[in-house]
Amino acid sequence: MLQAPMPAVIYADPDGDTKLAVDQPSLLFDSYGNQQVAEVGRELATLLTRLIKLLGGEAPAQL
């Protein structure tokens, strides 16, 4: 679980819009080459997508 506490940055872009930057959990966890670990990454990506939408944002399609 080296990447489970995913680093995140919240910042304002030059136009003053709030942005969230995080590592893509599905890619990180897939890199271990283990299906069970990869599934955890996909689940984290799903949860992150839900959180972004609950906060009124738009989650990128690749997430």
C-alpha positions in Angstrom: 0.0 0.0 0.0 2.8 2.4 -0.8 0.5 4.6 -2.9 -2.7 4.3 -0.9 -2.3 7.7 0.8 -2.4 9.4 -2.6 -0.7 12.7 -2.8 -3.1 15.5 -3.7 -2.8 19.2 -4.5 -5.6 21.7 -4.5 -4.7 25.0 -6.2 -6.2 28.0 -8.1 -5.3 28.3 -11.8 -4.4 31.7 -13.3 -8.1 32.3 -14.0 -8.9 31.7 -10.3 -10.6 28.3 -10.9 -10.0 25.6 -8.2 -8.1 22.6 -9.4 -7.3 19.2 -7.9 -4.2 17.3 -9.0 -3.7 13.6 -7.9 -1.9 10.6 -9.2 -4.2 8.3 -11.2 -4.7 5.4 -8.8 -5.7 2.8 -11.4 -2.4 3.4 -13.3 -0.3 3.3 -10.1 -1.8 0.2 -8.7 -1.9 -1.6 -12.1 1.9 -1.1 -12.4 2.4 -3.8 -9.7 1.3 -6.5 -12.1 -1.2 -8.1 -9.7 -4.9 -8.2 -10.6 -6.1 -7.9 -6.9 -3.9 -4.8 -6.4 -5.1 -3.4 -9.8 -8.7 -3.8 -8.7 -8.0 -1.7 -5.6 -6.7 1.0 -7.8 -9.8 0.9 -10.0 -12.0 1.1 -6.9 -10.0 4.1 -5.6 -10.4 5.8 -9.0 -14.2 5.2 -8.8 -14.3 6.7 -5.3 -12.3 9.7 -6.3 -14.6 10.3 -9.3 -17.6 10.2 -7.0 -15.9 12.7 -4.6 -15.1 15.1 -7.4 -18.7 15.0 -8.6 -20.1 15.4 -5.1 -18.0 18.5 -4.8 -19.5 19.9 -8.0 -16.5 19.2 -10.2 -16.0 17.3 -13.5 -13.9 14.2 -13.2 -11.7 13.5 -16.3 -12.8 10.6 -18.4 -9.4 8.9 -18.0 -9.8 8.7 -14.2 
